[in-house]
Amino acid sequence: MNETIKERSEIAEEYKWDLTSLFKDDEAWQKALEETEDFIRIAASYQGKLHDPATIAEFYHQETEISRKMYDLFCYVSLRKSEDNTSEKAQAMFGQAMSRFVELMTVSSYAEPEILSLSMEELNGLLEYEGLKDHRFNLERLIKKKAHTLSVEEERIMASFAEVNQAAGEIADYLMDADMVFENAKDSEGNEHEVSGANFILLQSNPDRVLRENAFRSFYKTYKQHNNTLASTYSTTVKASTVEAKLRHYPSSRVMSMSQSDIPEEVYDQLIATVRTHMFAMHRYVSLRKKILKLDELHYYDVYTPLVASAEKEYTYEQAQELILQALAPLGKEYTDVVRSAFKDRWIDVYPNKGKSTGAFSSGSYDSNPYILTNFTGTLDSVSTIAHEMGHSMHSYLSNSHQPAQYANYTLFVAEVASTVNENLLIEKLLSEEKDPKVRLALLNQYLENFKGTVYRQTMFAEFEKKAHELVEARETLTPSLLNKIYADLIRDYFGEDLTMDEEVQYEWSRIPHFYRPFYVYVYATGYSTAVALSEKILHEGEEAVKKYLEFLSMGGSRYPLDELKHAGVDLTTPEPIDIALQKFEKVLAEAEEIAAQL
């Protein structure tokens, strides 16, 4: 597809998301923002009164209603900013919403410490109070935080710093998405290609090795120029997290982060340990890539290009929709009818444009339909990305449809399950029908890439985060050279001796936006491992497995995440799901090696 990045105004309306399920237009949003002044007054009015069950029940009702309206406001403007980060109007609106959001958080910060100042006998009494039955599970989770909740005044101060603590990530986003300028890259025929964050991976997937290398050099030349700045922004995020953990009496920032989803840190360590026992399979894949591509040296700019270039298909957006609907058919008509509506009713912002956020995500609020941002380029990977984000959106849709607002939001720990189940159903659908060895090898390569990117790579990221936070907690300074070395060493461990290390590889950590959301990336790996098990059940066990899976998607945050997954049929308190996933990787790899030997 054409690599030239268009202006937002050049994209046809049918390929832009329709935000009217949130607000009719910016003016309606502005009017709603003005009305939030009352929210501040209402939230503040309960301070000092949260000592009896009836008042606490009334407060929770008001808080739920206010939160719904505030998330509508914040979601709308976040999406407006994401569609064009260079829009000064969107930036100004986002700033207004963030300021109001922080103000509300600040005036409401007394609530949890005030409730938790009650005795354990009084807190347990709240769990039995009839008027609070709709909030019982959240109260149970709140009581667990008693030891980590500060005084009312201290919580107010902590809340007032929320906007400041997020500033480092926002600065990095603006730098990467709006301000960074990359030199054009020449292909083997001397033609120039624009390089951007939005099309970098597409360029790295190009069969023209000269273009891949030049794009790689251009991209990381710019990141190298900003190495000090990005090391500073990331270090600031790590420091903020470690300081908060210390103030809240957690043993580490990792424990604090994982406790938000009630996940023991042993799950994190078990993931890393189990993946490392399967590291040889990853090295085999790197060796296979080097062999098929007939390279004397495999460089980092060779790790994304298709193994069978001639078999790589290109899809229109309309073809992608139909393919996704066919792949998701095992989940039932009700599920696919909603997906069909998502395409028809413009839940999706499809194509790249200048200033648009890179990558892809799913968003939305309790009262809106879900929204998907993607940067569709016509590759199978682009199709897979839409299937992935549709999984997130369907998880949100089903949770919102079956749970009250206070339980609709599922935890980060289960957030990547539905998305990767969709990816797996897509690739299994394609493999079930394909007989041509070259095309089949291309599909197996896509499957292997999904494993590489979601289990191995995200676990590598998890190791990077763990090391970075541990260093700061040990009072070490995260210098650019230290961060670069940690990352380069991990690349060597995970990719093995068949990868020729380029100097630029060490800067890759600085372009990973998820690092600004501490200890999030590991859930991609646990989620993918869970998805492998669930997609196998859906395809081979049929109706009963689908029923349990859709029930899981409908639970939102109404149960502890490990219990929700056990209901679906996966127990992540053991290493078994990670082992099963990587055994599947080895099985797919073995078939790819067999086909490659015959070609």
Protein Blocks (a to p, Z undefined) as FASTA:
>chain_A
ZZbdcdfklpcfklpccfklmbmblmlmmmmmmmmmmmmmmmmmmgopambfklmmmmmm
mmmmmmmmmmmmmmmmmmmmmmomklmklmmmmmmmmmmmmmmmmmmmmmmmmmmmpcfk
lmmmmmmpmklmmmmmmmmmmmmmmmmcccfklmmmmmmmmmmmmmmmmmmmmmmmmmpc
cdddddfkopacdddfklmmmmmmpmblklmmmmmmmmmmmmmmmmmmmmmmmmmmmmmm
mmmmmmnopabfklmmmmmnopafklmmmmmmmmmmmmmmmmmmmmmmmmmnopabdcfk
lmmgcfblmlpccddfklmmmmmmmmmmmnojklmmmmmmmmmnopacfbdcehiaghjd
deddfkbccddddddehiaklmmmmmmmmmmmmmmmmmmmmpcfklmpccfklmmmmmmm
mmmmmmmmmmmmpmblklmmmmmmmmmmmmmmmmmmmmmmmmmmmmmmmmmmnopacdfk
lmmmmmmmmmmmmnommlccdfklmmmmmmmmklmmghklmmmmmmmmmmmmmmmmmmmn
ommlmmmmmmmmmnmmmbcfklmmmmnopafkbmklmmmmmmmmmmmmmmmmmmmmmZZ
